[in-house]
Amino acid sequence: MKKLTFPLLVILLSSSVACTNMSNEEQGTLTGGAIGAAVGAGIASATGGNGWTGAAIGAVAGGVIGNIKGKEAE
């Protein structure tokens, strides 16, 4: 998990700064993807799985959910 902490932190922080000129849909997709990647990596690492695979799956799922929520907010 230590190997994933720094890259995920960088992604999460950069995504929060980059959201200033985006639509609600774009913000939801980016934020959902970042949160999903962090949660997916954490769950995969905690259960003995591959953290990168968990991050990828979590990012896709979080991005889709965030996109849907962003569309609803507009």
C-alpha positions as MATLAB code, in Angstrom:
seq = 'MKKLTFPLLVILLSSSVACTNMSNEEQGTLTGGAIGAAVGAGIASATGGNGWTGAAIGAVAGGVIGNIKGKEAE';
ca = [
       0.000    0.000    0.000;
       2.954    2.338    0.609;
       3.798    2.261   -3.097;
       0.286    3.436   -3.989;
      -0.125    6.136   -1.380;
       1.972    8.854   -3.027;
       0.670    8.433   -6.621;
      -2.929    8.326   -5.429;
      -2.406   11.371   -3.240;
      -0.920   13.281   -6.180;
      -3.849   12.291   -8.403;
      -6.402   13.254   -5.777;
      -4.828   16.643   -5.058;
      -4.303   17.518   -8.710;
      -7.878   16.581   -9.522;
      -9.221   18.953   -6.885;
      -7.158   21.851   -8.263;
      -8.011   21.106  -11.891;
     -11.778   21.328  -11.385;
     -12.126   25.104  -11.560;
     -13.143   25.479  -15.224;
     -15.067   22.248  -15.655;
     -18.746   21.492  -15.957;
     -20.503   19.560  -13.199;
     -20.381   16.434  -15.357;
     -16.617   16.699  -15.874;
     -16.001   17.452  -12.209;
     -18.087   14.463  -11.163;
     -16.243   12.148  -13.530;
     -12.801   13.269  -12.403;
     -13.580   13.348   -8.708;
     -15.449   10.046   -8.811;
     -12.584    8.418  -10.676;
     -10.006    9.650   -8.176;
     -12.036    8.574   -5.166;
     -12.875    5.251   -6.810;
      -9.202    4.586   -7.549;
      -8.223    5.260   -3.948;
     -11.008    3.114   -2.527;
     -10.412    0.322   -5.044;
      -6.679    0.238   -4.311;
      -7.330    0.236   -0.580;
      -9.836   -2.587   -0.737;
      -7.644   -4.654   -3.065;
      -4.590   -4.193   -0.869;
      -6.506   -4.964    2.314;
      -7.869   -8.198    0.863;
      -4.546   -9.337   -0.557;
      -5.282   -8.465   -4.169;
      -3.359   -6.397   -6.684;
      -3.609   -2.720   -5.739;
      -3.212   -1.494   -9.334;
      -6.044   -3.694  -10.556;
      -8.251   -2.494   -7.715;
      -7.357    1.104   -8.504;
      -8.208    0.650  -12.187;
     -11.546   -1.008  -11.480;
     -12.386    1.547   -8.794;
     -11.468    4.450  -11.088;
     -13.752    3.215  -13.853;
     -16.650    2.557  -11.482;
     -16.163    5.859   -9.655;
     -15.853    7.783  -12.923;
     -19.096    6.353  -14.258;
     -20.975    7.074  -11.030;
     -19.484   10.562  -10.812;
     -20.472   11.272  -14.419;
     -24.058   10.253  -13.741;
     -24.220   12.366  -10.583;
     -22.675   15.319  -12.438;
     -25.354   15.118  -15.142;
     -28.059   15.133  -12.474;
     -26.559   18.251  -10.871;
     -26.749   20.332  -14.073;
];
